[in-house]
Amino acid sequence: MNVFLYSVVLIAWGSSWLAISFQLGDVAPQVSIVWRFLMASFLLFLWCYFRGLRLSFPWRDHASWLLLGFFLFCINYICAYFGTFHLATGLICLIFSTLTLFTVFNGFIFFKKPIRLPILIGAVVGIAGLSIIFSNEISNTEWSLSSDVVKGFLWMLLATFFASIGMLLSGQFQARKIPLVQSNAFSMLYGSSILILYISLSDVNFSFDTSYSYVLSLIYLAVVASAIGFGVYLKLVGNIGADKASYVNIFTPTIALLLSTLFENYQWSWIGVIGVLLIIVGNVIVLYAKPVN
C-alpha cells in the first residue's frame, strides 16, 4: 500500500513542475499559490460534505491546523518565491532535496524522534545523484558572497526548513487521530488566508488569468498536486514517518526531467543517467530502512 502511495506522490508532484511552467506570466506567483490552495481546500470541503464527514471540531484542532497551514501552505512558499528570483531550476531542486536531512534533524531536535542512519545515508546518496544531474548549472553559477545566488540559496533553505516542520507537525497530528482530509482542507484554507493577508500588505496585485493554459494548469495543480498529492503524501508521512516520506522530494525532479524529455526535448547525458541511478539507490536504502521500535 505504501509503495502505491509513494508512486502516486511521485507522479503528482513530478508532473506539477510542468504544470507550474504554465502558471508563470501575468499573475504573481504568490497569487497563483492562493488560487491553487483555495481551490484545493474548496474541493476537499466538498468531498467531506458529500461523504458526510465531520466538519465540526474543537478550537484546539483549528489552532493546530492554523499552525500547519502557516508552515506547509504559506511561509515555505513565500520563502521559495523569493529564492526563485535568484536561482536556476536545477539549484532550486537541489536545495529543496535537502528536505530529508532537515526532516531527520528537525524531528530529532523538536520532536524527539530518533535519527535513522540508513535514511541519512540514503538522503546523502540521493542528493549526490541530484547534484550530478544539475552539475552544469551548479558549475556555471557564481557563488561569491556578494552575489544574489547566496540570497536565493538562503531563502530556499528557509523554505525547506519550514516545509520539514510542517510535515513533522502533520505526522504528530495524525498520531493524535486528527482526520487527515479535514486537516488538509482547513490547513489549506488557513494557509491561503495568511497568504492573502501577506499579499494585501505588499505591493503585489491580486489578479487572475483566464487563458486556457493558466486555468487548466491551475486546476491540475489544485486537484492532482494539492488535494490528491498532499493528501496522499501526508498519509504516507503518518504511515512510514516524515523522514522516509520526504525522500520523494529528491525523486520528483527526476520524474519532472522525464516529462521534460517527452514534452520539452530535454537531452540526457551519461552523467545524468549516473545521477538518476544514485537517486534510485538512495531511494532503496531509505525505503528499506527498518522502523525504530
Secondary structure by P-SEA (a helix, b strand, c coil): caaaaaaaaaaaaaaaaaaaaaacccccaaaaaaaaaaaaaaaaaaaaaaacccccccaaaaaaaaaaaaccccaaaaaaaaaaccccaaaaaaaacaaaaaaaaaaaacccccccaaaaaaaaaaaaaaaaaaaaaaaacccccccaaaaaaaaaaaaaaaaaaaaaaaaaaaaaccccaaaaaaaaaaaaaaaaaaaaaccccccccccaaaaaaaaaaaccccccaaaaaaaaaaacccccccccccaaaaaaaaaaaacccccccaaaaaaaaaaaaaaaaaaaccccc
